[in-house]
């Protein structure tokens, strides 16, 4: 389960941002997880809940997960299509000259700080 490592990395990044902005307490963090990123949202949430209990600024901070749909682009017919449904082969022209546009990312979208 690599989600725990990803959670630790996110916590490090959020702590760094909090320190740069003199934030003493964070209420929640919103992350966007790509549909084909290999990070399983439910496992990420479980790891987050466990890890933030040991934090100071992030102690008991809630995690909000938004899923980014995987979209693939076909270089031959210039169309976009849902990756999970069709994979690498374009459903319109059957070309394999395709690449992923979105859906592989993990982004810290929003940090909600508490005024102390």
N, C-alpha and C positions, 0 to 999 in steps of 0.2 A: 504494500500500500504506500504509494509515493505521495498521497494527499497530505500526510503529516508534514513532510518536507516542504511541500508547497505552502501549507499553512504557516509554518515557521518563517518562510521567506516573506510572505505577505505581512505577518506580524512585525518582522524587522523593518520592512518598508514603511508601514503605518507608524511605528514608533519613531522612525527617523523624521517623517513628515510632522508628527506631533511635536517633537523636540524643536524642529526648525520654526514652528509657529507658536511655541510656548503653550501648547495645549496640555492640560493636566488630566483630563478625563475624556474618554471617547465612549459614546453611547452605542454607535453601530457603524458597521462598515458594509458597503455594498460592493460586490464583485460581479463581474461579467465573466462567465465561463463558456468557452466555445463548445458546441455540441460534439465535436470530434477532437477535443483537446486531450483526451485520456484522463482528465480529472473528473471524477464522479461526484456530482454536486452533493448527494446525501452523505458520502464519506467525508467530503471537505467540511460540511457543516458539523458533523460529529467531531472531527479532529479540532475544528475551531473551538467548539464549546468546551472541550477538554483543555486545550492549550491556553485560552484566555483566563482561565481560573488562576493561573500562575503568574499573571501579568500585573502591572501596576496601572499604567495609563489605560490599558485595554481590559482591565479586570471586568469580567462578565459582559463585555461588549457583544451585542447581537451581530450575527452575520446575515446579510441578505444576498441571495444568489439570483442572478438573472442569467438565463441561458441565451447565448448568441447562436442563432441557426447557422448551420454549415451551408454555404452557397459556393457552387463551383461555376467557373467560367469556361466556355468552349471557344477556343481560338479559331476554329473553322467556321462555325455558324454564328459566332458572336452572341450566343445566348447564355443566360444564367439559369441554373436549376438547383433543386435541393440535393445536396450531396448524399445525405443518409439514404434517401429513397433510390437514387440512381447510381451512386458510386462514381468511378472515374470515367465511365463511358457516357457520353452525351446522349440523352434520351431523344433528342431532336434529329441529330445527323449521324449518330453512332460513332463519332470520332473519339479518339483517346487523347487528342491534343487539348487537354483540359488542365486547369489548375484551381486550387482552392482560393476563394476570395475572402471568406470569413468562416469562423467556426473553430479555429485552432488556438484562439487567444485566451488569456486570463488577464483581466484588467481590474485594477482597483478603481472603481468608478466614483465612489463617494465615501467620505468620512464624516460622520456626524459627531461633532464635539459638544460636550456639555459645558455650559458656562458655570464657573465655580465662583 
